Amino acid sequence: SKMAVPLRCIVRTISLSKNTAVVRSVSVIPSVSGKLLAPPLNQPTYTQPTRHVSFIDKLTAEQLWKGVLAENSGALRRARGKRTKKRTKRDLNIGQIIGEGKDGYVWPGLNAPVMMGGVIQEIQKKDSDPEREKKLIEERDAWYKMKSKRVKRERGWTGGTLGGISLGSPDPIGNRTFEDFEARVLEVRNVFNMTANMGRKRSVRALVVVGNRKGAAGFAVGKAQDARTAMKKAKNKAVNVLYYIERYNNHTIYHDIEVTFQNTRIKMRKQNRGYGLQCHRVLQTCGRLIGLEDMYARVLGSKNPLSIVHCFFKGLTKEQETHQQLADRKGLHVVEFRPECGMRPIVVASPSDGKVREDPEPEDDIPDISLDLKDVRKKEGVYKNPWDGIYRKEYRF
């Protein structure tokens, strides 16, 4: 006798629409001869909805761009060294018209008027444009090319660095504007910080000084991932920390100053009108924004721009003393001797209370000044300046 054929079940799927499928269960009954007998077609059927899902449909555009650009820390760690060229986020909606797709349909009320010539318009298909995608790509590339076009900036100290360039006026704070202030870059450099997750993390540090050329000035440091943001942060931060610096006749300092900050030492000398600013280029930029026009300064020790600026502002705000402050402190008249006036004493300040001290100046109050060998040789007339006869550029702006 022949072996019985095992009972099998075949499932047949008939697709009726895009999102619905009909599943029919068909039983196959073996016959005595071993042939399969087809069952009747009146078997029960039922519908099973299906949905085509992709991660592109689930995630938003911002989340998709984050995955492409590797903005989060985990993606940066996994993709270190793989992408040498930085990718930029692009707006794919540039050139697109609401309601029009690849097929180019006319939707009344969306991309076409509802009524035209007294007749209500209907949804209809426009003439196909085979070059539509090409035009969109060209328009998008032209827009990004125009956006990324570099604007020619003002030259600073040199052509290849950002030091000395102007950043314009700081951003307003509430109703207060700073149109009379100007900001200048002194230094832009890369700094690094070793972290546990990211390793050696790079950022940009910018040193910016602001001033109104009338005695008010300040400086600040800003840090960010790029130079433009760091300079903007430093500019807006510096205007919140302003110093007022006294000037003699609005062109120079009141007296010679020697100040020290950490490993930097600056010697400043008062000069007559027309001398100019003969000093370090960082001091020239700061002096212009303060309103100083004539001064000689020499930087000794460390030439770090941040230390130089700290030392310079320390000397002008804490070490400098006006004639009136000196007269009030000493209780005496302050006189000045000028060659153009025949070296006759000219009283420039008197005590505010009008009481002049009659006792002589005590010897302890006479400062013990340590003279520099270079200054002594200048007074003796035996010092020869190596820069005599050589043009020295002064950074004016």
TORLUM-610700 format. One record per residue (C-alpha): residue in three letters; x, y, z. Coordinates in nm, 4 decimals, decimal comma, padded with zeros to 6 digits. Each point is the difference from the previous one (the first is absolute). Layout:
% TORLUM-610700
(r 'ALA'; (X; Y; Z))
...
***
This chain:
% TORLUM-610700
(r 'SER'; (00,0000; 00,0000; 00,0000))
(r 'LYS'; (00,1115; 00,3446; -00,0654))
(r 'MET'; (00,1048; 00,2273; 00,2838))
(r 'ALA'; (-00,2445; 00,2687; 00,0950))
(r 'VAL'; (00,0917; 00,3425; -00,1219))
(r 'PRO'; (00,0410; 00,2419; 00,2963))
(r 'LEU'; (-00,2460; 00,2853; 00,0292))
(r 'ARG'; (00,1453; 00,3346; -00,0990))
(r 'CYS'; (-00,1296; 00,3564; 00,0179))
(r 'ILE'; (00,0804; 00,2630; -00,2614))
(r 'VAL'; (-00,0525; 00,3662; 00,0676))
(r 'ARG'; (-00,0688; 00,2142; -00,3039))
(r 'THR'; (00,0253; 00,3776; 00,0237))
(r 'ILE'; (-00,1865; 00,2204; -00,2416))
(r 'SER'; (00,0998; 00,3689; 00,0031))
(r 'LEU'; (-00,3025; 00,2203; -00,0346))
(r 'SER'; (00,1457; 00,3417; 00,0742))
(r 'LYS'; (00,3175; 00,1633; 00,1184))
(r 'ASN'; (-00,0670; -00,0291; 00,3722))
(r 'THR'; (-00,2438; -00,2993; 00,0113))
(r 'ALA'; (00,0568; -00,3673; -00,0734))
(r 'VAL'; (-00,2538; -00,2851; -00,0061))
(r 'VAL'; (00,1188; -00,3290; 00,1415))
(r 'ARG'; (-00,1874; -00,3134; -00,1111))
(r 'SER'; (00,0589; -00,3303; 00,1714))
(r 'VAL'; (-00,0214; -00,2918; -00,2423))
(r 'SER'; (-00,0156; -00,3575; 00,1249))
(r 'VAL'; (00,1435; -00,2695; -00,2229))
(r 'ILE'; (-00,1607; -00,3447; 00,0375))
(r 'PRO'; (00,1878; -00,3036; -00,1273))
(r 'SER'; (-00,1939; -00,2504; -00,2094))
(r 'VAL'; (00,0275; -00,3726; -00,0088))
(r 'SER'; (00,2122; 00,0121; -00,3116))
(r 'GLY'; (00,2426; 00,2427; 00,1613))
(r 'LYS'; (-00,1095; 00,3007; -00,2066))
(r 'LEU'; (-00,0883; 00,3276; 00,1649))
(r 'LEU'; (-00,3621; 00,1050; -00,0166))
(r 'ALA'; (-00,0742; 00,3737; -00,0275))
(r 'PRO'; (-00,2414; 00,1214; 00,2663))
(r 'PRO'; (-00,3003; 00,2149; -00,0812))
(r 'LEU'; (00,0626; 00,3758; -00,0307))
(r 'ASN'; (-00,2579; 00,0960; 00,2591))
(r 'GLN'; (00,2525; -00,0187; 00,2825))
(r 'PRO'; (-00,0190; 00,2786; 00,2658))
(r 'THR'; (00,2288; 00,3026; -00,0636))
(r 'TYR'; (00,1086; 00,2855; 00,2230))
(r 'THR'; (00,1946; 00,3276; -00,0550))
(r 'GLN'; (00,3310; 00,0776; 00,1733))
(r 'PRO'; (00,1200; 00,3665; -00,0218))
(r 'THR'; (00,3707; 00,0489; -00,0622))
(r 'ARG'; (00,2149; 00,3146; 00,0203))
(r 'HIS'; (00,3259; 00,0757; -00,1726))
(r 'VAL'; (00,2194; 00,1722; 00,2645))
(r 'SER'; (00,3532; 00,1370; -00,0379))
(r 'PHE'; (00,2301; 00,1997; 00,2296))
(r 'ILE'; (-00,0265; 00,2864; -00,2509))
(r 'ASP'; (-00,3725; 00,0220; 00,0761))
(r 'LYS'; (00,0485; -00,0183; 00,3767))
(r 'LEU'; (00,2801; 00,2549; 00,0521))
(r 'THR'; (-00,0217; 00,3748; -00,0516))
(r 'ALA'; (00,2278; 00,1966; -00,2294))
(r 'GLU'; (00,2053; 00,1291; 00,2959))
(r 'GLN'; (00,0612; -00,3529; 00,1267))
(r 'LEU'; (00,0995; -00,1222; -00,3460))
(r 'TRP'; (00,2466; 00,2860; -00,0436))
(r 'LYS'; (00,1534; -00,0767; 00,3405))
(r 'GLY'; (00,0713; -00,3519; -00,1166))
(r 'VAL'; (00,1605; 00,1258; -00,3210))
(r 'LEU'; (00,2110; 00,2761; 00,1566))
(r 'ALA'; (00,1007; -00,1922; 00,3180))
(r 'GLU'; (-00,0751; 00,2912; 00,2316))
(r 'ASN'; (-00,0389; -00,1928; 00,3258))
(r 'SER'; (00,2951; -00,1222; 00,2049))
(r 'GLY'; (-00,0581; -00,3710; -00,0652))
(r 'ALA'; (00,0024; 00,0436; -00,3763))
(r 'LEU'; (00,3116; 00,2137; 00,0218))
(r 'ARG'; (00,1841; -00,2678; 00,1962))
(r 'ARG'; (-00,0952; -00,2716; -00,2440))
(r 'ALA'; (00,0754; 00,2101; -00,3069))
(r 'ARG'; (00,3334; 00,1477; 00,1141))
(r 'GLY'; (00,2388; 00,0351; -00,2915))
(r 'LYS'; (-00,2485; -00,1294; -00,2576))
(r 'ARG'; (-00,1307; 00,3320; -00,1229))
(r 'THR'; (00,2786; 00,2414; -00,0703))
(r 'LYS'; (-00,2301; 00,2454; -00,1779))
(r 'LYS'; (-00,2738; 00,1527; 00,2106))
(r 'ARG'; (-00,3490; -00,0558; -00,1318))
(r 'THR'; (-00,2520; 00,2825; 00,0049))
(r 'LYS'; (-00,3724; -00,0162; 00,0529))
(r 'ARG'; (-00,1957; 00,0839; -00,3148))
(r 'ASP'; (-00,3581; 00,1147; -00,0362))
(r 'LEU'; (-00,1592; -00,2346; -00,2550))
(r 'ASN'; (-00,3155; 00,2139; -00,0223))
(r 'ILE'; (00,1745; 00,2768; -00,1955))
(r 'GLY'; (-00,1693; 00,0355; -00,3388))
(r 'GLN'; (-00,2962; -00,2190; 00,0959))
(r 'ILE'; (-00,3553; 00,1324; -00,0453))
(r 'ILE'; (-00,2742; -00,1072; 00,2407))
(r 'GLY'; (-00,2384; -00,2411; -00,1716))
(r 'GLU'; (00,2281; -00,0871; -00,2904))
(r 'GLY'; (00,1926; -00,3230; -00,0095))
(r 'LYS'; (00,1603; -00,2099; -00,2664))
(r 'ASP'; (-00,3363; -00,0506; -00,1762))
(r 'GLY'; (-00,0811; 00,3718; 00,0013))
(r 'TYR'; (-00,3659; 00,0213; 00,1030))
(r 'VAL'; (-00,2062; 00,3188; 00,0198))
(r 'TRP'; (-00,1756; 00,0356; 00,3357))
(r 'PRO'; (-00,2565; 00,2846; 00,0052))
(r 'GLY'; (00,0436; 00,2132; 00,3099))
(r 'LEU'; (00,3537; -00,1279; 00,0619))
(r 'ASN'; (00,2136; 00,0677; -00,3038))
(r 'ALA'; (-00,2694; 00,1394; -00,2314))
(r 'PRO'; (-00,3046; 00,2288; 00,0370))
(r 'VAL'; (-00,3318; -00,1655; 00,0873))
(r 'MET'; (-00,1954; 00,1854; -00,2688))
(r 'MET'; (00,1263; 00,1178; -00,3347))
(r 'GLY'; (-00,2260; 00,1806; -00,2446))
(r 'GLY'; (-00,3041; -00,0735; 00,2171))
(r 'VAL'; (00,0610; -00,3749; -00,0186))
(r 'ILE'; (00,1019; -00,2112; 00,2981))
(r 'GLN'; (00,3274; -00,1714; -00,0715))
(r 'GLU'; (00,0446; -00,3721; 00,0459))
(r 'ILE'; (00,2953; -00,2120; 00,0974))
(r 'GLN'; (00,1929; -00,0749; -00,3147))
(r 'LYS'; (00,3428; -00,1103; -00,1045))
(r 'LYS'; (00,2444; 00,2473; -00,1496))
(r 'ASP'; (00,2287; -00,0635; -00,2895))
(r 'SER'; (00,2958; -00,2050; 00,1153))
(r 'ASP'; (00,3405; 00,1672; 00,0102))
(r 'PRO'; (00,2803; -00,2558; -00,0403))
(r 'GLU'; (00,2626; 00,2517; 00,1179))
(r 'ARG'; (-00,1820; 00,0951; 00,3214))
(r 'GLU'; (00,2378; -00,1888; 00,2315))
(r 'LYS'; (00,3013; 00,1418; -00,1795))
(r 'LYS'; (-00,1290; 00,3563; 00,0380))
(r 'LEU'; (-00,0660; -00,0545; 00,3711))
(r 'ILE'; (00,3542; -00,1242; 00,0588))
(r 'GLU'; (00,1488; 00,2935; -00,1931))
(r 'GLU'; (-00,2089; 00,2517; 00,1926))
(r 'ARG'; (00,0933; -00,1605; 00,3321))
(r 'ASP'; (00,3719; -00,0046; -00,0830))
(r 'ALA'; (-00,0112; 00,3630; -00,1176))
(r 'TRP'; (-00,1647; 00,1080; 00,3273))
(r 'TYR'; (00,2599; -00,1768; 00,2162))
(r 'LYS'; (00,2818; 00,1311; -00,2164))
(r 'MET'; (-00,1263; 00,3540; 00,0480))
(r 'LYS'; (-00,0377; -00,0607; 00,3759))
(r 'SER'; (00,3507; -00,1385; 00,0415))
(r 'LYS'; (00,1609; 00,2802; -00,2006))
(r 'ARG'; (00,2662; 00,1647; 00,2121))
(r 'VAL'; (-00,0281; 00,3718; 00,0564))
(r 'LYS'; (00,3282; 00,1859; -00,0226))
(r 'ARG'; (00,0882; 00,1130; 00,3500))
(r 'GLU'; (00,2152; 00,2851; 00,1167))
(r 'ARG'; (00,3691; -00,0744; 00,0248))
(r 'GLY'; (00,1438; -00,0291; 00,3497))
(r 'TRP'; (00,3640; -00,0018; 00,1047))
(r 'THR'; (00,0857; -00,2547; -00,2680))
(r 'GLY'; (-00,1874; -00,1534; -00,2877))
(r 'GLY'; (-00,0170; -00,3578; 00,1276))
(r 'THR'; (-00,1101; 00,0473; 00,3622))
(r 'LEU'; (-00,3087; 00,1369; 00,1727))
(r 'GLY'; (00,1963; 00,2234; 00,2372))
(r 'GLY'; (-00,0853; 00,3685; -00,0353))
(r 'ILE'; (-00,3189; -00,0343; -00,2061))
(r 'SER'; (-00,3105; 00,1972; 00,0929))
(r 'LEU'; (-00,3158; -00,1724; 00,1232))
(r 'GLY'; (-00,2199; 00,3076; -00,0040))
(r 'SER'; (-00,2162; 00,1049; 00,2931))
(r 'PRO'; (-00,1141; -00,2389; 00,2747))
(r 'ASP'; (-00,3572; -00,1258; -00,0031))
(r 'PRO'; (-00,2535; 00,2177; 00,1859))
(r 'ILE'; (-00,1165; -00,0962; 00,3489))
(r 'GLY'; (-00,3698; 00,0780; 00,0327))
(r 'ASN'; (-00,0565; 00,3617; -00,1028))
(r 'ARG'; (00,3664; 00,0919; 00,0399))
(r 'THR'; (00,2135; 00,0030; -00,3122))
(r 'PHE'; (00,3776; 00,0240; -00,0379))
(r 'GLU'; (00,0316; 00,1713; -00,3368))
(r 'ASP'; (00,2892; 00,2191; 00,1203))
(r 'PHE'; (00,2049; -00,3053; 00,1038))
(r 'GLU'; (00,2263; -00,2017; -00,2270))
(r 'ALA'; (00,1363; -00,3508; 00,0530))
(r 'ARG'; (00,3359; -00,1319; -00,1187))
(r 'VAL'; (00,1432; -00,3507; 00,0064))
(r 'LEU'; (00,3312; -00,0433; 00,1786))
(r 'GLU'; (00,0470; -00,3770; -00,0126))
(r 'VAL'; (-00,1754; -00,3110; -00,1305))
(r 'ARG'; (00,1519; -00,3347; 00,0896))
(r 'ASN'; (-00,0944; -00,3652; 00,0406))
(r 'VAL'; (-00,0154; -00,1413; 00,3518))
(r 'PHE'; (-00,0476; -00,3612; 00,1054))
(r 'ASN'; (-00,1592; -00,1700; 00,2980))
(r 'MET'; (00,0454; -00,3666; 00,0883))
(r 'THR'; (-00,3344; -00,1602; 00,0913))
(r 'ALA'; (-00,0927; -00,3525; 00,1025))
(r 'ASN'; (-00,2611; -00,0576; -00,2715))
(r 'MET'; (00,1224; 00,2044; -00,2951))
(r 'GLY'; (00,3732; -00,0170; 00,0605))
(r 'ARG'; (00,1928; 00,3016; -00,1269))
(r 'LYS'; (-00,2750; 00,2550; -00,0648))
(r 'ARG'; (00,0828; 00,3046; -00,2120))
(r 'SER'; (-00,1522; 00,3473; 00,0350))
(r 'VAL'; (00,0856; 00,3523; -00,1158))
(r 'ARG'; (00,0914; 00,2839; 00,2358))
(r 'ALA'; (-00,0298; 00,3640; -00,1089))
(r 'LEU'; (00,1341; 00,3092; 00,1777))
(r 'VAL'; (-00,1913; 00,3173; -00,0916))
(r 'VAL'; (00,0328; 00,3607; 00,1197))
(r 'VAL'; (-00,2735; 00,2650; -00,0328))
(r 'GLY'; (00,0143; 00,3765; 00,0445))
(r 'ASN'; (-00,1610; 00,3297; -00,0970))
(r 'ARG'; (00,3251; 00,2020; -00,0423))
(r 'LYS'; (-00,1117; 00,2251; 00,2860))
(r 'GLY'; (00,1523; -00,1828; 00,2963))
(r 'ALA'; (-00,2469; -00,2897; 00,0375))
(r 'ALA'; (00,1393; -00,3403; -00,0950))
(r 'GLY'; (-00,0066; -00,3639; 00,1027))
(r 'PHE'; (00,1145; -00,3448; -00,1067))
(r 'ALA'; (-00,1293; -00,3553; 00,0309))
(r 'VAL'; (00,0654; -00,3570; -00,1092))
(r 'GLY'; (-00,2558; -00,2151; -00,1803))
(r 'LYS'; (00,0087; -00,3739; -00,0723))
(r 'ALA'; (-00,2019; -00,1995; -00,2535))
(r 'GLN'; (00,0291; -00,2797; -00,2530))
(r 'ASP'; (00,0704; 00,2444; -00,2872))
(r 'ALA'; (00,1823; 00,3315; -00,0251))
(r 'ARG'; (-00,2987; 00,2107; -00,1059))
(r 'THR'; (-00,2099; -00,0988; 00,3026))
(r 'ALA'; (00,2942; 00,0445; 00,2373))
(r 'MET'; (00,0682; 00,3536; -00,1261))
(r 'LYS'; (-00,3669; 00,0941; 00,0290))
(r 'LYS'; (-00,0202; -00,1315; 00,3572))
(r 'ALA'; (00,3159; 00,1877; 00,1006))
(r 'LYS'; (-00,1244; 00,3225; -00,1617))
(r 'ASN'; (-00,3325; -00,0050; 00,1838))
(r 'LYS'; (00,1687; -00,1036; 00,3249))
(r 'ALA'; (00,2624; 00,2760; -00,0101))
(r 'VAL'; (-00,2583; 00,2783; -00,0142))
(r 'ASN'; (-00,1278; -00,1123; 00,3429))
(r 'VAL'; (00,3446; 00,0474; 00,1613))
(r 'LEU'; (00,1035; 00,3549; -00,0880))
(r 'TYR'; (00,2709; 00,2155; 00,1596))
(r 'TYR'; (00,0258; 00,3777; -00,0116))
(r 'ILE'; (00,3584; 00,1123; -00,0548))
(r 'GLU'; (00,1138; 00,3549; 00,0678))
(r 'ARG'; (00,1950; 00,1757; -00,2773))
(r 'TYR'; (00,2175; 00,3083; 00,0163))
(r 'ASN'; (-00,1389; 00,2577; -00,2450))
(r 'ASN'; (-00,1841; -00,2881; -00,1684))
(r 'HIS'; (00,3115; -00,1276; -00,1773))
(r 'THR'; (00,2497; -00,1636; 00,2415))
(r 'ILE'; (00,0504; -00,1359; 00,3518))
(r 'TYR'; (00,0569; 00,2211; 00,3056))
(r 'HIS'; (00,3455; -00,1310; 00,0929))
(r 'ASP'; (00,2466; -00,2796; -00,0654))
(r 'ILE'; (-00,1246; -00,3389; 00,1171))
(r 'GLU'; (00,1799; -00,3265; 00,0650))
(r 'VAL'; (-00,2315; -00,2917; 00,0760))
(r 'THR'; (00,0392; -00,3771; 00,0361))
(r 'PHE'; (-00,2557; -00,2761; -00,0482))
(r 'GLN'; (00,1216; -00,3575; 00,0498))
(r 'ASN'; (00,3028; -00,0362; -00,2350))
(r 'THR'; (-00,0781; 00,3100; -00,2093))
(r 'ARG'; (00,1414; 00,3436; 00,0732))
(r 'ILE'; (-00,0918; 00,3174; -00,1907))
(r 'LYS'; (00,1745; 00,3366; 00,0124))
(r 'MET'; (-00,2185; 00,2877; -00,1195))
(r 'ARG'; (00,1314; 00,3496; -00,0680))
(r 'LYS'; (-00,1988; 00,3186; -00,0390))
(r 'GLN'; (00,0612; 00,1754; -00,3345))
(r 'ASN'; (-00,0831; 00,3320; -00,1624))
(r 'ARG'; (-00,2723; 00,0446; -00,2583))
(r 'GLY'; (00,0965; -00,1337; -00,3399))
(r 'TYR'; (00,2305; -00,2753; 00,1269))
(r 'GLY'; (-00,2410; -00,2829; -00,0791))
(r 'LEU'; (-00,0313; -00,3427; 00,1558))
(r 'GLN'; (00,3428; -00,1665; -00,0074))
(r 'CYS'; (-00,0689; -00,3315; 00,1713))
(r 'HIS'; (-00,1098; -00,3593; -00,0468))
(r 'ARG'; (-00,2797; -00,0505; -00,2551))
(r 'VAL'; (-00,2321; -00,1310; 00,2712))
(r 'LEU'; (00,0598; 00,3187; 00,2001))
(r 'GLN'; (-00,0508; 00,2107; -00,3123))
(r 'THR'; (-00,3423; -00,1543; -00,0598))
(r 'CYS'; (-00,1036; 00,0388; 00,3640))
(r 'GLY'; (00,1326; 00,3564; 00,0120))
(r 'ARG'; (-00,1949; 00,1042; -00,3100))
(r 'LEU'; (-00,3263; -00,1321; 00,1423))
(r 'ILE'; (00,0677; 00,1703; 00,3341))
(r 'GLY'; (00,0792; 00,3325; -00,1651))
(r 'LEU'; (00,3765; 00,0203; 00,0560))
(r 'GLU'; (00,1907; 00,1570; -00,2876))
(r 'ASP'; (00,3544; 00,0576; 00,1293))
(r 'MET'; (00,1879; -00,2462; 00,2181))
(r 'TYR'; (00,3132; -00,2117; 00,0069))
(r 'ALA'; (-00,0214; -00,3465; 00,1536))
(r 'ARG'; (00,2364; -00,2923; 00,0194))
(r 'VAL'; (-00,1040; -00,3553; 00,0867))
(r 'LEU'; (00,2480; -00,2090; 00,1977))
(r 'GLY'; (-00,0327; -00,3645; 00,0918))
(r 'SER'; (-00,2897; -00,2072; -00,1286))
(r 'LYS'; (-00,1568; 00,1199; -00,3259))
(r 'ASN'; (-00,3257; -00,1904; 00,0480))
(r 'PRO'; (-00,2805; 00,2285; -00,1318))
(r 'LEU'; (-00,2318; -00,0787; 00,2924))
(r 'SER'; (00,2725; 00,0832; 00,2537))
(r 'ILE'; (00,0867; 00,3188; -00,1891))
(r 'VAL'; (-00,3616; 00,1206; 00,0063))
(r 'HIS'; (-00,0388; -00,0830; 00,3705))
(r 'CYS'; (00,3225; 00,1839; 00,0812))
(r 'PHE'; (-00,0920; 00,3010; -00,2161))
(r 'PHE'; (-00,3438; 00,0513; 00,1556))
(r 'LYS'; (00,1424; -00,0568; 00,3478))
(r 'GLY'; (00,2533; 00,2777; -00,0513))
(r 'LEU'; (-00,2532; 00,2476; -00,1407))
(r 'THR'; (-00,2698; -00,0631; 00,2609))
(r 'LYS'; (00,1950; -00,0715; 00,3219))
(r 'GLU'; (00,3501; 00,1434; -00,0446))
(r 'GLN'; (-00,0907; 00,3231; -00,1783))
(r 'GLU'; (-00,0802; 00,3047; 00,2132))
(r 'THR'; (-00,1441; 00,3271; -00,1277))
(r 'HIS'; (00,1364; 00,3396; 00,1034))
(r 'GLN'; (-00,3021; 00,0655; 00,2199))
(r 'GLN'; (00,0321; -00,3351; 00,1761))
(r 'LEU'; (00,3700; 00,0668; 00,0616))
(r 'ALA'; (-00,0747; 00,3467; 00,1421))
(r 'ASP'; (-00,2688; -00,1375; 00,2350))
(r 'ARG'; (00,2259; -00,2817; 00,1180))
(r 'LYS'; (00,3051; 00,2194; 00,0630))
(r 'GLY'; (-00,1842; 00,3135; 00,1115))
(r 'LEU'; (00,2242; 00,2111; -00,2266))
(r 'HIS'; (-00,0219; 00,1883; -00,3259))
(r 'VAL'; (00,0970; -00,1995; -00,3097))
(r 'VAL'; (00,2108; 00,2072; -00,2391))
(r 'GLU'; (00,1248; -00,0779; -00,3479))
(r 'PHE'; (00,3099; 00,1259; -00,1798))
(r 'ARG'; (-00,0186; 00,0343; -00,3775))
(r 'PRO'; (00,2816; 00,1043; -00,2326))
(r 'GLU'; (-00,2403; 00,2009; -00,2172))
(r 'CYS'; (-00,0888; 00,2068; 00,3075))
(r 'GLY'; (00,3590; 00,0771; 00,0931))
(r 'MET'; (00,0118; -00,2769; 00,2652))
(r 'ARG'; (-00,2077; 00,2137; 00,2329))
(r 'PRO'; (-00,2230; -00,1924; 00,2444))
(r 'ILE'; (-00,3657; -00,0212; -00,0984))
(r 'VAL'; (-00,2518; -00,1128; 00,2622))
(r 'VAL'; (-00,2143; -00,2745; -00,1508))
(r 'ALA'; (-00,1799; -00,1216; 00,3154))
(r 'SER'; (-00,0599; 00,1046; 00,3618))
(r 'PRO'; (-00,1528; -00,1792; 00,3012))
(r 'SER'; (-00,3797; -00,0183; -00,0181))
(r 'ASP'; (-00,0469; 00,1216; 00,3592))
(r 'GLY'; (00,2291; 00,3002; -00,0605))
(r 'LYS'; (00,2326; -00,0908; 00,2868))
(r 'VAL'; (00,3614; -00,0147; -00,1104))
(r 'ARG'; (00,2458; -00,1842; 00,2201))
(r 'GLU'; (00,2836; 00,2182; 00,1279))
(r 'ASP'; (00,2383; -00,2662; 00,1258))
(r 'PRO'; (00,2495; -00,1311; -00,2558))
(r 'GLU'; (-00,0284; -00,3334; -00,1748))
(r 'PRO'; (00,1337; -00,2762; 00,2297))
(r 'GLU'; (00,2873; -00,2016; -00,1303))
(r 'ASP'; (-00,1875; -00,3277; 00,0383))
(r 'ASP'; (-00,2605; 00,1156; -00,2519))
(r 'ILE'; (00,2618; 00,0521; -00,2695))
(r 'PRO'; (-00,0191; -00,3132; -00,2136))
(r 'ASP'; (00,3129; -00,2042; -00,0498))
(r 'ILE'; (00,0007; -00,0300; -00,3786))
(r 'SER'; (00,2215; -00,2638; -00,1548))
(r 'LEU'; (00,1297; 00,1507; -00,3215))
(r 'ASP'; (00,0397; -00,2096; -00,3083))
(r 'LEU'; (00,3466; -00,0047; -00,1556))
(r 'LYS'; (-00,1533; 00,0823; -00,3346))
(r 'ASP'; (-00,1666; 00,3131; 00,1414))
(r 'VAL'; (00,3222; 00,1099; 00,1670))
(r 'ARG'; (00,1950; -00,0361; -00,3244))
(r 'LYS'; (-00,2680; 00,1989; -00,1792))
(r 'LYS'; (00,0379; 00,2854; 00,2489))
(r 'GLU'; (00,3775; -00,0103; -00,0370))
(r 'GLY'; (-00,0312; 00,0053; -00,3773))
(r 'VAL'; (00,2021; -00,3188; -00,0596))
(r 'TYR'; (-00,2900; -00,2251; -00,0969))
(r 'LYS'; (-00,0613; -00,0608; -00,3685))
(r 'ASN'; (-00,3392; -00,1288; -00,0999))
(r 'PRO'; (00,0331; -00,2879; -00,2518))
(r 'TRP'; (-00,3290; 00,1124; -00,1593))
(r 'ASP'; (00,1257; 00,3488; -00,0859))
(r 'GLY'; (-00,0610; 00,0736; -00,3666))
(r 'ILE'; (-00,2214; -00,3077; -00,0459))
(r 'TYR'; (-00,3709; 00,0399; -00,0701))
(r 'ARG'; (-00,2137; -00,1625; 00,2672))
(r 'LYS'; (-00,3569; -00,0663; -00,0966))
(r 'GLU'; (-00,2759; 00,1211; 00,2304))
(r 'TYR'; (-00,3332; -00,1800; -00,0304))
(r 'ARG'; (-00,2515; 00,2804; -00,0437))
(r 'PHE'; (-00,3727; -00,0408; -00,0438))
***
